[in-house]
Amino acid sequence: MKTPDMQLAAEAVEIAKIIVSKAIAEVAAEGIDANQVTAYDLAHGASGVEAARSMLDYGAKGEVEARLSCAFIADVLADLVSRVYGREENWGITPEYLNKAHAFIRDFRSPEFVASLAKVPGPTHLDVDFELVQDTFARFAREVIAPQADEIHRRNLDVPEEVISGLGEIGAFGLSIPEEFGGFASGSENDYLAMVVATEELSKASLASGGSLITRPEILARALMRGGTQEQKEYWLPKLATGETMAAVAVTEPDYGSDVASLATSATRTEGGWILNGVKTWCTFAARADVLMVLARTNSDRSLAHRGLSLFIVEKPRGESEGWAFTQDNPAGGVGKMEGRPIDTVGYRGMHSYEIAIDNWFVPQSNLVGDDGGLGKGFYFQMEGFENGRIQTAARAIGLMQVAYEVALAYAENRKVFGSPIYEYQLTQYKLGRMAYIIQAARQFSYHVSALMAKGEGALEASMVKAYVCRAAEWVTREAMQIHGGMGYAEEYSVSRYFLDARVLSIFEGADETLSLKVIARKLIDSQS
């Protein structure tokens, strides 16, 4: 079996970078919309290459790390070559160029090499402080969330209040809120990493009832820190940090999906505030939430697109998970109405998603984020939260992958087929080995992106890690389910829940196609122009 060589790995990554660079030039010359297939493959290929780059440093830390790194980099190259093969002209290279990576792929993607990693997940290399964060959230997830997670999924129950209050007590909702506003963020580069570590541990117990709970207040908190007035920060951030006020996000609309610039929900100025009218959909956690973060059009000139949108904090009573209908004595006259209809889903249960009809609902001027200085800037404020939401989503995916790998390994060691534990078969070991290096690479990539974001950078990389890791989670959870055989399809085994939950990751926080074409591919082109 080939000895890992990080110098060869670095050379292989350089080959991949050149392929990506040439494809960027080709897509830029013809335009993304005229080359959507190539642009989509480019976005995912480039995301994989960026993950491979993050593994070069990891691979230099030891023999185990080098083995995982070489296997992952070979995997990324093989995926990239498969996207290019037969379409070389679209990527701006000759067929012969693909052979430059052949030897590296052959050596470190061989069945024997990958199978040898089946029980080698590798160290995370977290500092002691972050291991403490990891232990704190892992204990809560294990003792409070995990025992209820399957029942919540099977019966489509609400997240228990003890989970919400417990997360508030251990500081989960204040990880990114500055200390001056009652949170735990010190303003150092450690803030983002702590959030990633905590999210992974919570997601191992449950995606919806654990890892996702901190995302919605996180998005609103980031938007407030970006554009809120001092008074708004002082009022709302302490409430978000403790969990006293729980938030939901109301941005998406039925007719526009990810096309945020075309949103139709309107906000019309009236005495003392604004009147909101419109319909929002896929508002996760909206029933239990105390406030909705609503993006609405404050300028009727549709040609302004996203520059005509503003952000509002819309207060509401807590509703029933089966749906609700609230009325409001409108100070401007008449009655304001808000109705929520649940959208049943195959997975990601516990928080529930809703379509919300808003009719003449009054919002005071004080709840316009940024006051009049925030008019027309709502899109930018909410994007501050969404970019952070993408790295969080990647962390959620890593937690799902990690627990799926763990249960698959345990099942494989105990389940006998044809007289032997299925772990002893090469194909099982190969699957587990590939899981191991994909998960560690995803984790190290997310650590790298969190460091970039802490410096005010990494917007492109946050989208890349979300795109790569969420697709990877689908494969890992599927294969974990497959290793369980027929029992993987049974609800009594949690692995069936992991697979269903993983499927949503490439849909929310930026649908995969929109994220790839409108964000990653576009930013790649801009970076080389």
ZIJOVEN-V602150 format. One record per pair of residues at least 12 apart in sequence whose ideal C-beta (glycine too) atoms are under 7 Angstrom apart, sorted by the first residue. I is the first residue (numbers start at 0). GAP is how many residues later the second one is. Records with the same first field share a line. If there is no record, write none. Layout:
I = GAP / GAP
This chain:
0 = 111 / 112 / 115
1 = 105 / 106 / 111
3 = 62 / 63 / 66
5 = 50 / 53 / 54 / 60 / 63
7 = 96
8 = 47 / 50 / 60 / 61 / 64
9 = 46
11 = 61 / 65 / 89 / 92
12 = 36 / 39 / 40 / 43 / 60
14 = 85 / 86
15 = 33 / 36 / 60 / 61 / 64
16 = 32
18 = 61 / 65 / 72 / 74
19 = 22 / 25 / 26 / 29
21 = 69 / 70 / 71
22 = 15 / 19 / 68 / 69
23 = 18 / 500 / 501 / 504
24 = 67
25 = 64 / 65 / 66
26 = 12 / 15 / 494 / 498
27 = 497
31 = 485 / 489 / 490
34 = 55
35 = 481
37 = 49 / 52 / 53
38 = 478 / 482
39 = 473 / 476 / 477
40 = 42
41 = 479 / 482
42 = 424 / 473 / 474 / 477 / 478
43 = 423 / 424 / 472
44 = 35 / 38
45 = 418 / 474 / 478
46 = 417 / 420 / 421 / 473
47 = 28 / 31 / 32 / 420
48 = 27 / 31
49 = 411 / 414
50 = 25 / 390 / 394 / 417
51 = 20 / 21 / 24
53 = 390 / 391 / 394
54 = 14 / 17 / 18 / 386 / 389
55 = 13
57 = 386
60 = 64
63 = 56 / 58
64 = 57
66 = 50 / 53
67 = 49 / 52 / 54 / 368 / 369 / 372
69 = 38
70 = 37 / 38 / 42 / 43 / 46 / 366
71 = 365 / 366 / 369
73 = 30 / 31 / 34 / 35
74 = 34
76 = 24 / 27 / 28
77 = 27 / 31
80 = 17 / 20
83 = 14
84 = 13
110 = 315 / 319
113 = 316 / 319 / 320
114 = 311 / 314 / 315 / 318
115 = 317
116 = 316 / 319 / 320
117 = 311 / 314 / 315 / 318
119 = 316
120 = 315 / 318 / 319
121 = 318
123 = 319
125 = 71
129 = 63 / 64 / 67
132 = 61 / 64 / 65
133 = 63 / 67
135 = 34
136 = 61 / 64 / 65
137 = 63
139 = 26 / 30
140 = 60 / 61 / 63 / 64 / 69
141 = 63
143 = 18 / 19 / 22
144 = 18 / 57 / 60 / 61 / 64 / 65
145 = 59
147 = 12
148 = 56 / 57 / 60
149 = 344 / 347
151 = 54 / 57 / 197 / 198
152 = 196 / 344
153 = 337
155 = 193
156 = 193
157 = 130 / 163 / 192
158 = 50 / 54 / 191 / 192
162 = 46
163 = 49 / 79 / 82
164 = 78
166 = 46 / 47 / 76
167 = 74 / 75
170 = 13
171 = 26 / 42
172 = 41 / 44 / 67 / 68 / 69 / 70
173 = 67
174 = 19 / 20 / 23 / 39
175 = 15 / 19 / 42 / 45 / 46
176 = 44 / 60 / 63 / 64
180 = 52 / 53 / 56 / 57 / 60
181 = 55 / 56 / 59 / 60
182 = 54 / 58
188 = 262 / 265 / 266
190 = 263
191 = 258 / 261 / 262
192 = 254 / 257
194 = 197
195 = 195 / 199 / 250 / 251 / 254
198 = 12 / 15 / 193 / 196 / 197 / 200
199 = 195 / 198 / 199
200 = 198
201 = 197
202 = 192 / 193 / 196 / 197
203 = 195 / 198 / 199
205 = 144
206 = 141 / 189 / 193 / 294
207 = 140 / 141 / 142 / 143 / 293
208 = 141
210 = 185 / 188
211 = 139 / 184
214 = 174 / 177
215 = 31 / 32 / 33 / 68 / 69
216 = 23 / 29 / 30
217 = 167 / 170 / 171 / 174
218 = 30 / 74 / 166 / 167 / 170
219 = 20 / 27 / 73 / 165
220 = 16 / 19
221 = 162 / 163 / 166
222 = 70 / 88 / 146 / 158 / 159 / 161 / 162
223 = 12 / 13 / 145
225 = 155 / 158
226 = 142 / 143 / 147 / 150 / 154
227 = 141 / 142
228 = 141 / 142
231 = 137
235 = 77
244 = 45 / 46
245 = 42 / 43 / 44
246 = 42 / 44 / 46
247 = 35 / 36 / 37 / 38 / 41 / 44
248 = 34 / 44
249 = 30 / 33 / 36 / 42 / 43 / 44 / 106
250 = 44 / 131
251 = 28 / 29 / 30
252 = 12 / 25 / 26 / 27 / 28
253 = 25 / 27
256 = 254
257 = 252 / 253 / 256
259 = 46 / 119
260 = 44 / 45
262 = 32 / 34 / 46
263 = 14 / 33
264 = 12 / 13 / 15 / 31 / 32 / 93
265 = 12 / 30 / 31
266 = 29 / 30 / 31 / 43 / 45
269 = 62
270 = 61
271 = 59 / 92 / 93
272 = 89 / 90 / 91 / 92
273 = 38 / 89 / 94
274 = 57 / 85 / 87
275 = 18 / 20 / 36 / 38 / 82 / 85 / 87
276 = 81 / 82 / 83
277 = 18 / 80
278 = 76 / 77 / 78
279 = 14 / 76
280 = 74
281 = 71
282 = 70 / 71 / 73
283 = 67 / 69
284 = 66 / 67
285 = 54 / 68 / 70
286 = 32 / 33 / 34 / 37 / 53 / 65 / 67
287 = 30
289 = 25 / 28
290 = 22 / 23 / 24 / 25
291 = 22 / 24
292 = 18 / 20
293 = 18 / 20
294 = 14 / 16 / 83 / 84 / 87
295 = 13 / 14 / 16
296 = 12
297 = 12 / 77 / 78
298 = 77
305 = 73
306 = 69
307 = 68
308 = 67 / 69 / 70
309 = 58 / 64 / 65 / 66 / 67 / 68
310 = 58 / 63 / 67 / 70 / 71
311 = 51 / 55 / 56 / 57
312 = 54 / 56
313 = 47 / 49 / 53
315 = 22
318 = 21
320 = 21 / 31
321 = 20
322 = 17 / 18 / 19
323 = 15 / 16
324 = 14
325 = 12
327 = 33 / 34
329 = 30 / 32
330 = 31
331 = 30
333 = 26
335 = 23 / 24 / 25 / 26
336 = 22 / 23
337 = 18 / 20 / 23
338 = 18
339 = 14 / 16
340 = 13 / 14
341 = 12
342 = 12
345 = 154
346 = 150 / 153 / 154 / 156 / 157
347 = 153 / 156
368 = 12
385 = 123
386 = 72 / 75
388 = 120
389 = 72 / 73 / 76 / 119 / 120
390 = 55 / 58 / 59 / 62 / 71 / 74
392 = 73 / 77 / 112 / 116
393 = 48 / 52 / 71 / 72 / 75
394 = 51
395 = 109
396 = 72 / 73 / 76 / 105 / 108
397 = 41 / 44 / 45 / 48 / 71
399 = 73 / 77 / 98 / 101 / 102
400 = 38 / 41 / 71 / 72 / 75 / 76
401 = 37
402 = 95
403 = 72 / 73 / 76 / 91 / 94
404 = 27 / 30 / 31 / 34 / 71 / 75
406 = 73 / 87 / 88
407 = 24 / 72 / 75 / 87
408 = 23
410 = 72 / 73
411 = 16 / 20 / 71
421 = 61
427 = 55
430 = 48 / 52
434 = 41 / 44
437 = 34 / 38
438 = 37
441 = 27 / 30
444 = 20
445 = 19
448 = 12 / 13 / 16
459 = 60 / 63
462 = 52 / 56 / 57
463 = 56
465 = 43 / 44 / 49
466 = 45 / 48 / 49 / 53
469 = 35 / 36
470 = 35
472 = 29 / 32
473 = 28 / 29 / 32
476 = 21 / 22 / 25
477 = 21
479 = 15 / 18
480 = 14 / 15 / 18
